[in-house]
Amino acid sequence: MGAQSAGPSRVPLVIDTDPGVDDAVALLLAMASPEIDLRAVTTVFGNVGLETTTANARRLLTLGGRPEVPLAAGAARPLVHPQAMRADDWHGGDGLGGRADTLPAPGPLDRRGAVELLADVLRATDTPVTLAPIGPLTNIALLLAAHPELRPKIGRIVVMGGALTGGNTTSTAEFNVHCDPEAAHRVLAGEPVPLTLVPLELTMGCAVDGHWLDELAAGGPRCATLAGVIEHYRARSRTAHGVDGVALHDAVAVLESAVPGTLRTEPMTLRVDCAPGPGRGTVLRTEGADAAGARPVDVALGTDVPALHAEILRRLRTLDQR
């Protein structure tokens, strides 16, 4: 790969993802955001298995009109222990709410693995790259372990994951972190790279309602396809929570990647519980002597929710104006 320049007004971005319904929204949002220079997409196990997440990501790049973006498959399992659970009940067996076949055929797959592609993108860049991992953090932990010399090429890591007050997989752990706590601990607590964490509390507070989803469906053919993918997720939310609406977790992190400052943050030092037992995968705030010398993480705590909803919808609808 030759040297690339995104220009002063665009953010070079790589998304690491496990599509997944909310990942689908996030990928299309990235392709609809003029601030983003999407350099690559890498895939990881998570909501469903790696083969499925990879095929889904390839379909989504084609749906968004960007099949030329390099896409490589990464980790098929966590670093240490087997994955404890998947999220098929929320995302469907195909990861896209049973609607994967309504998307275009998968685009090309890069022959490189995810870590190799990530490293090549970083080596080639003249502008620091933002990494947006919106699934388990295995690929990012492997990148940082194998290529510490490339840390200066990373402008920021924007992670969707973790929970500070209550989880969605166990009573205290959020899904992405629970999938691979060892990888999450390395990325969140063990690497001197600027990092913004977009936790579950923030993304749940940014859930969109049925009216927003109906507006998306009316936006044009691409938006209608995406709304169809969301429908299973929407129905599951009605059953589980009695709410006609969904949390677009990963899209919140991608909008922050495109427009830094969208989210209000507070610096904290964190660690991840990697021990066996009921606390495994819990993100814990460290203070006092336990936090001495640790790199603080910018944890997103708030945003202008109506403005965020309007902006995500506006951007997605531009996909059908091309």
C-alpha positions in Angstrom: 0.0 0.0 0.0 1.3 3.4 -0.9 1.2 6.5 1.3 -2.2 8.0 1.7 -3.4 11.4 2.9 -7.0 12.1 4.0 -6.7 15.8 3.8 -7.0 18.2 6.8 -10.8 17.9 7.2 -11.2 14.1 7.1 -10.6 11.5 9.7 -8.8 8.4 8.6 -10.8 5.5 10.1 -10.7 1.8 10.4 -13.7 0.0 11.8 -13.3 -3.4 13.6 -16.7 -5.0 13.8 -18.8 -8.1 14.3 -22.1 -7.4 12.3 -24.6 -7.6 14.1 -27.5 -5.2 13.6 -26.2 -2.2 15.3 -22.8 -2.7 13.6 -24.7 -2.6 10.3 -26.1 0.9 11.2 -22.6 2.0 12.3 -20.9 0.8 9.0 -23.5 2.6 6.9 -23.2 5.7 9.0 -19.4 5.7 8.4 -20.0 5.5 4.7 -22.5 8.3 4.9 -20.2 10.7 6.9 -18.2 13.1 4.8 -15.7 13.6 7.6 -14.6 10.0 7.4 -11.9 8.5 5.1 -12.8 4.8 5.6 -9.4 3.2 5.1 -10.4 -0.4 6.0 -12.8 -2.7 7.8 -11.7 -5.7 9.9 -14.0 -8.4 11.3 -14.0 -10.3 14.6 -16.1 -13.0 16.2 -18.9 -11.7 18.5 -22.6 -11.4 17.9 -22.3 -14.5 15.6 -19.3 -16.5 14.3 -16.4 -15.0 12.3 -17.4 -16.4 8.9 -20.9 -14.8 9.3 -19.7 -11.5 10.6 -17.2 -11.3 7.7 -19.8 -12.1 5.0 -22.1 -9.5 6.6 -19.5 -6.8 6.6 -18.7 -7.5 2.9 -22.4 -7.2 2.1 -22.7 -4.0 4.0 -19.8 -2.3 2.2 -21.5 -3.2 -1.1 -24.9 -1.9 0.2 -23.2 1.4 1.1 -21.5 1.7 -2.3 -18.0 1.1 -1.0 -17.0 -2.5 -2.0 -13.5 -1.3 -2.8 -12.7 -0.6 0.9 -10.2 -3.3 2.0 -11.9 -5.8 4.4 -10.1 -8.6 6.2 -11.1 -11.3 8.6 -9.6 -11.4 12.1 -9.9 -13.4 15.3 -12.4 -16.3 15.4 -12.2 -16.7 19.2 -11.0 -14.8 22.3 -7.4 -14.7 23.4 -7.6 -17.1 26.3 -11.0 -18.7 27.2 -13.8 -19.8 24.8 -16.5 -17.3 24.1 -19.2 -17.7 26.8 -22.2 -16.7 24.8 -23.3 -15.1 21.5 -26.1 -12.7 20.7 -28.1 -14.7 18.1 -31.3 -14.0 19.9 -31.0 -10.3 19.3 -29.3 -10.3 15.9 -30.7 -13.5 14.4 -28.8 -16.6 13.3 -27.4 -14.7 10.3 -26.4 -11.7 12.4 -28.6 -9.3 10.4 -32.0 -10.1 11.8 -32.7 -12.9 9.3 -32.4 -10.4 6.4 -28.8 -10.9 5.2 -30.1 -12.3 1.9 -31.9 -9.0 1.2 -28.5 -7.3 1.0 -26.2 -7.3 -2.1 -23.9 -10.2 -2.6 -20.7 -10.0 -0.5 -17.9 -7.9 -2.0 -14.2 -8.9 -2.1 -12.2 -10.2 0.9 -8.7 -9.1 1.4 -6.2 -11.9 1.5 -4.4 -10.4 4.5 -5.6 -11.1 8.0 -7.1 -8.3 10.1 -4.0 -7.5 12.1 -1.8 -7.4 9.0 -4.3 -5.1 7.2 -4.5 -2.8 10.3 -0.7 -2.7 10.5 -0.4 -1.9 6.8 -2.9 0.9 7.0 -1.0 2.4 10.0 2.4 2.1 8.2 1.1 3.8 5.1 -0.6 6.8 6.7 0.7 10.3 6.9 -2.1 11.3 9.3 -2.9 9.5 12.6 -5.7 6.9 12.1 -8.7 6.5 14.4 -9.6 2.9 15.2 -13.2 2.2 16.0 -13.6 -1.3 17.5 -17.3 -1.9 17.9 -17.1 -5.6 18.8 -14.8 -7.7 21.0 -11.4 -6.2 21.3 -9.3 -9.2 20.3 -8.0 -7.8 17.0 -7.0 -4.5 18.6 -5.2 -6.2 21.5 -3.3 -8.4 19.0 -2.3 -5.4 16.9 -1.0 -3.5 19.9 0.9 -6.6 21.1 2.5 -7.4 17.8 3.2 -3.9 16.5 4.0 -1.6 19.4 6.1 0.5 17.0 2.8 1.6 15.3 1.2 3.2 18.4 2.2 6.7 17.3 0.3 6.2 14.1 -3.0 5.8 16.0 -4.7 9.1 16.7 -7.4 7.6 18.9 -9.2 4.4 19.7 -13.0 4.8 20.1 -14.4 1.7 21.7 -18.0 0.8 22.0 -18.2 -1.4 25.0 -18.1 -1.8 28.7 -20.5 -0.7 31.4 -19.9 1.0 34.7 -23.2 0.4 36.5 -24.8 -2.7 35.1 -24.4 -5.0 32.1 -26.4 -6.6 29.3 -24.7 -10.0 29.4 -24.3 -10.5 33.1 -25.5 -8.2 35.8 -22.3 -6.2 35.6 -20.7 -7.0 32.2 -21.4 -5.6 28.7 -21.3 -8.0 25.8 -18.2 -6.8 23.8 -16.0 -6.8 26.9 -17.4 -10.0 28.3 -16.6 -11.8 25.0 -12.8 -11.3 25.6 -12.0 -9.7 28.9 -8.3 -10.2 28.6 -8.2 -8.4 25.3 -10.4 -5.6 26.7 -8.1 -5.2 29.7 -5.0 -4.8 27.5 -6.7 -2.2 25.3 -8.5 -0.2 28.1 -5.8 -0.4 30.8 -2.5 -1.5 29.3 -1.7 0.6 26.3 -0.5 4.2 26.1 -2.8 5.2 23.2 -5.5 7.9 23.5 -8.8 6.1 24.0 -12.5 7.1 24.2 -14.9 4.5 25.8 -18.5 4.7 24.7 -20.2 2.5 27.4 -23.5 0.8 27.6 -25.1 3.4 29.9 -24.5 6.1 27.3 -25.7 4.1 24.3 -28.8 2.8 26.1 -29.6 6.4 26.9 -29.4 7.2 23.2 -31.9 4.6 22.0 -34.1 5.6 19.1 -37.9 5.1 19.1 -40.3 3.6 16.6 -41.0 6.9 14.9 -37.3 7.3 14.2 -37.2 3.8 12.8 -40.2 4.5 10.6 -38.5 7.7 9.3 -35.4 5.6 8.4 -37.5 3.1 6.5 -39.1 5.9 4.5 -35.7 7.3 3.5 -35.2 5.3 0.3 -34.1 1.9 -0.9 -30.9 1.6 1.1 -32.5 3.0 4.3 -35.4 0.6 3.8 -33.1 -2.3 3.6 -31.3 -1.2 6.8 -34.6 -0.7 8.5 -35.6 -4.3 7.5 -32.4 -5.6 9.1 -33.3 -3.7 12.3 -36.8 -5.1 12.5 -35.9 -8.4 14.3 -33.9 -6.3 16.8 -36.9 -4.0 17.2 -39.2 -6.9 17.8 -36.8 -8.4 20.4 -36.7 -5.1 22.2 -40.5 -5.0 22.4 -40.5 -8.6 23.8 -37.6 -8.1 26.3 -38.3 -4.5 27.4 -41.8 -3.6 26.3 -40.3 -0.7 24.2 -40.8 0.0 20.5 -37.3 1.2 19.8 -33.7 0.1 19.8 -30.3 1.2 21.0 -27.9 1.8 18.1 -24.9 1.2 20.3 -22.1 1.1 17.7 -23.4 4.1 15.6 -22.9 6.4 18.6 -19.2 5.5 18.7 -18.9 6.0 14.9 -20.5 9.4 15.1 -18.0 10.4 17.8 -15.2 9.1 15.6 -16.4 11.3 12.7 -17.2 14.4 14.8 -15.0 14.4 18.0 -16.8 16.1 20.8 -20.2 14.7 20.0 -20.1 13.0 23.4 -19.2 14.6 26.7 -16.5 12.7 28.4 -14.7 12.4 31.7 -11.2 10.9 32.2 -11.1 7.8 34.3 -8.6 5.0 34.9 -10.1 1.6 34.4 -9.4 -2.1 34.6 -11.3 -5.2 33.5 -12.1 -8.1 35.8 -10.5 -11.1 34.0 -11.0 -13.6 36.9 -13.4 -16.6 36.6 -16.6 -16.0 38.4 -19.6 -13.7 38.3 -17.6 -10.5 37.9 -15.7 -11.6 34.8 -15.8 -9.0 32.1 -16.8 -6.1 34.4 -15.2 -2.8 33.7 -14.0 -1.3 37.0 -12.9 2.3 37.8 -9.6 2.5 39.7 -8.8 5.2 42.1 -6.0 6.3 44.5 -3.0 4.0 44.6 -4.6 1.5 42.3 -4.7 4.1 39.5 -1.1 5.4 40.0 0.7 5.7 36.7 -2.3 4.4 34.7 -3.3 6.0 31.4 -6.7 7.7 31.8 -9.5 6.9 29.4 -12.1 9.4 28.2 -15.4 7.8 29.2 -18.5 9.1 27.4 -21.1 10.1 29.9 -23.6 12.3 28.0 -24.6 14.0 24.7 -27.4 16.0 23.2 -29.7 13.0 22.5 -32.2 14.6 20.1 -29.4 16.2 18.1 -27.6 12.9 17.9 -30.8 11.1 16.7 -31.4 13.7 14.1 -27.8 13.7 12.8 -27.6 9.9 12.5 -30.9 9.8 10.6 -29.9 12.7 8.3 -26.6 11.1 7.4 -28.1 7.7 6.7 -30.7 9.2 4.5 -28.0 10.7 2.3 -27.1 7.2 1.2 -30.2 7.3 -1.0 -29.4 10.7 -2.4 -26.4 9.6 -4.3 
